């Protein structure tokens, strides 16, 4: 992942286990960032309530999260996109207590439109911050009683399965990253000298301003490695 507004293509591998008593012939993913573009379900809701909407550069082009090369157990599968919900039609049925390995390439775009979002950029202490929230395809929940939960995203709360996340994020070397879970390579990306510069004691006054603690070197990006267990989202 890069820190530019347009993110680099990312790779996601996921193992999904069917813990239900039912045999599944489809899977579903949420693509939440697709809500913030013209003609989405969320934009229609705003328009019906006479809310004025502005769209960012990528939103105008219909770019939220794009998917390429989606495979299940190593084989290309048919997919159907309905705004913020992606349907995956399995080549082989997924029986109870069995697992499927899902691999895909995807790209998610930051933007600056007016629709209320959690993934955004903002300035603080003179530096640009990036909040990466729901930036990856998120597995829909299969409920034993109600089946797949495939409601469109219209700025409501989120429902997700518990899972384990093993994530590596590559940024320019002068970015400092915080994320869900436990940082696995702290001494590499957050050495003691850097931790001292960003210690909370340096921000006791609201007017506190610090200089850039790291000098940019485009030739040496950093990769941050996080593992989170039993969480809904990363």
C-alpha positions in Angstrom: 0.0 0.0 0.0 1.3 3.5 -0.8 0.4 6.7 0.9 -0.6 8.5 -2.3 -4.3 9.3 -2.8 -4.5 6.6 -5.4 -3.4 3.4 -3.7 -1.1 0.9 -5.3 -2.6 -2.5 -6.3 -2.8 -4.7 -3.2 -2.9 -8.4 -2.9 -5.3 -10.2 -0.5 -5.2 -13.9 0.5 -7.9 -15.2 2.7 -9.0 -18.6 4.0 -12.7 -18.8 4.6 -14.1 -21.7 6.6 -17.8 -22.6 6.3 -18.8 -23.1 9.9 -22.5 -23.3 9.1 -24.5 -26.5 8.6 -25.3 -25.4 5.0 -23.5 -26.0 1.7 -22.6 -22.7 0.0 -22.4 -22.2 -3.8 -21.6 -18.4 -3.6 -19.6 -16.0 -1.4 -20.2 -12.3 -0.9 -17.8 -9.4 -0.1 -18.5 -5.8 0.9 -16.7 -3.1 -1.1 -17.6 -0.2 1.2 -15.7 2.5 -0.7 -18.0 2.1 -3.7 -20.8 3.9 -1.8 -19.2 7.3 -2.4 -19.9 7.8 -6.0 -22.7 9.0 -8.3 -25.8 6.7 -8.6 -24.8 4.6 -5.6 -27.4 3.5 -3.1 -25.9 6.0 -0.5 -25.9 8.9 -3.0 -29.6 8.1 -3.8 -30.5 8.2 -0.1 -28.8 11.6 0.3 -30.5 13.0 -2.9 -34.0 11.8 -1.7 -33.3 13.8 1.5 -32.4 16.9 -0.5 -28.7 16.7 0.6 -26.3 18.5 -1.7 -23.4 16.2 -2.8 -20.0 16.9 -4.1 -17.7 14.2 -5.6 -13.9 13.9 -5.7 -11.9 13.2 -8.8 -12.0 9.4 -8.5 -15.5 9.2 -7.3 -16.7 11.0 -10.4 -15.1 8.2 -12.4 -16.9 5.5 -10.4 -13.7 4.4 -8.6 -13.9 3.2 -5.1 -12.5 -0.3 -4.8 -11.7 -2.2 -8.0 -11.1 -6.0 -8.2 -8.8 -8.0 -10.5 -7.8 -11.7 -10.8 -10.1 -13.1 -8.1 -9.5 -16.8 -7.7 -10.9 -19.4 -5.3 -8.6 -22.4 -4.7 -6.4 -21.2 -7.5 -9.1 -21.0 -10.2 -10.7 -17.9 -11.7 -14.4 -17.6 -10.7 -17.3 -15.6 -12.0 -18.1 -12.4 -10.1 -21.1 -10.0 -10.1 -20.8 -6.5 -8.7 -23.8 -4.6 -7.3 -22.5 -1.3 -6.0 -21.0 -2.1 -2.6 -21.6 -5.9 -2.7 -19.5 -8.3 -4.7 -21.0 -11.8 -5.5 -18.5 -14.6 -6.1 -20.0 -17.7 -7.8 -18.0 -20.8 -6.7 -16.9 -23.4 -9.2 -17.2 -26.0 -6.5 -19.6 -26.0 -3.6 -18.2 -25.2 -0.2 -19.5 -27.9 2.2 -19.9 -27.5 6.0 -16.6 -27.5 8.0 -14.5 -27.1 4.8 -12.4 -24.1 3.7 -11.7 -22.2 0.5 -8.6 -20.1 -0.3 -9.4 -16.8 -1.9 -6.8 -14.6 -3.7 -7.4 -11.3 -5.4 -5.7 -8.1 -6.5 -7.5 -4.9 -5.6 -7.1 -1.1 -5.6 -8.8 1.4 -3.3 -8.9 5.1 -3.9 -8.8 7.9 -1.3 -11.0 10.9 -2.2 -12.5 14.1 -0.8 -16.2 14.1 -1.7 -18.9 15.3 0.8 -20.5 12.0 1.5 -19.8 11.0 5.1 -16.9 8.6 5.2 -14.5 7.0 7.7 -11.6 6.6 5.2 -10.2 10.1 4.8 -7.2 12.4 4.9 -6.7 15.3 7.3 -4.0 17.7 8.5 -2.7 17.8 12.0 0.4 19.6 13.4 1.1 20.6 9.8 1.3 17.0 8.6 -1.1 15.0 6.3 -2.7 12.0 8.0 -4.4 9.1 6.2 -7.2 7.1 7.9 -7.5 3.8 6.0 -10.8 2.4 7.0 -12.7 -0.4 5.2 -10.2 -0.1 2.4 -10.1 -3.8 1.5 -12.9 -6.3 0.4 -14.6 -7.4 3.6 -16.2 -10.8 3.7 -20.0 -10.7 4.3 -21.4 -12.7 7.2 -23.3 -15.9 6.5 -25.9 -16.2 9.2 -27.4 -19.7 9.9 -30.9 -18.2 10.4 -30.9 -15.3 7.8 -28.3 -16.4 5.2 -25.9 -14.0 3.7 -26.0 -10.4 5.0 -25.7 -8.4 1.8 -27.2 -5.0 2.7 -25.8 -2.1 0.7 -23.7 0.4 2.6 -25.7 3.6 3.3 -23.7 5.1 6.1 -24.8 2.7 8.8 -22.9 0.4 11.2 -20.9 -2.6 10.0 -21.4 -6.3 10.6 -18.5 -8.7 10.1 -17.2 -12.1 11.1 -14.3 -12.5 13.5 -11.1 -13.4 11.9 -7.3 -13.3 12.0 -5.4 -10.7 10.0 -1.8 -10.9 8.9 -1.1 -7.7 7.1 2.1 -6.0 5.6 1.8 -2.4 4.6 4.6 -0.7 2.6 4.9 3.1 2.8 7.6 5.7 2.2 10.2 5.6 5.0 9.1 8.9 6.6 5.5 7.6 7.4 4.5 6.4 10.8 1.8 3.8 10.9 -0.6 2.6 13.5 -3.0 -0.2 12.9 -5.2 -3.0 14.4 -3.3 -5.8 16.2 0.3 -6.2 17.3 3.2 -4.7 15.4 5.6 -7.6 14.6 8.7 -5.7 13.5 8.8 -2.8 16.0 12.5 -2.5 16.3 12.9 -2.3 12.6 10.2 0.4 11.9 10.0 2.1 15.3 13.6 2.2 16.7 14.1 3.8 20.1 15.3 7.0 18.6 12.1 7.5 16.7 9.9 6.5 19.6 11.5 9.2 21.7 10.7 11.8 19.1 7.0 10.9 18.9 6.5 10.2 22.6 3.3 11.6 24.1 5.3 13.9 26.4 6.1 16.0 23.3 2.4 16.8 22.8 1.3 18.0 26.2 0.4 21.4 24.8 -2.2 21.7 22.1 0.0 24.2 20.3 3.0 21.8 20.2 4.7 21.6 16.9 7.4 19.1 16.0 9.7 18.9 13.1 9.5 16.0 10.6 11.2 13.2 12.7 12.4 11.3 9.6 13.9 12.5 6.4 12.2 11.2 3.2 14.2 8.7 1.2 12.2 7.4 -1.7 14.7 4.6 -2.3 14.1 2.9 1.1 10.4 2.4 1.9 9.3 0.7 5.2 7.1 -2.3 5.5 5.0 -2.5 8.7 3.8 -6.0 9.7 0.8 -6.4 11.9 -1.1 -9.5 13.2 -4.5 -9.2 14.8 -6.5 -12.1 16.1 -10.3 -12.4 16.7 -11.2 -9.0 15.4 -14.0 -7.8 13.0 -12.0 -5.5 10.8 -8.4 -4.3 10.3 
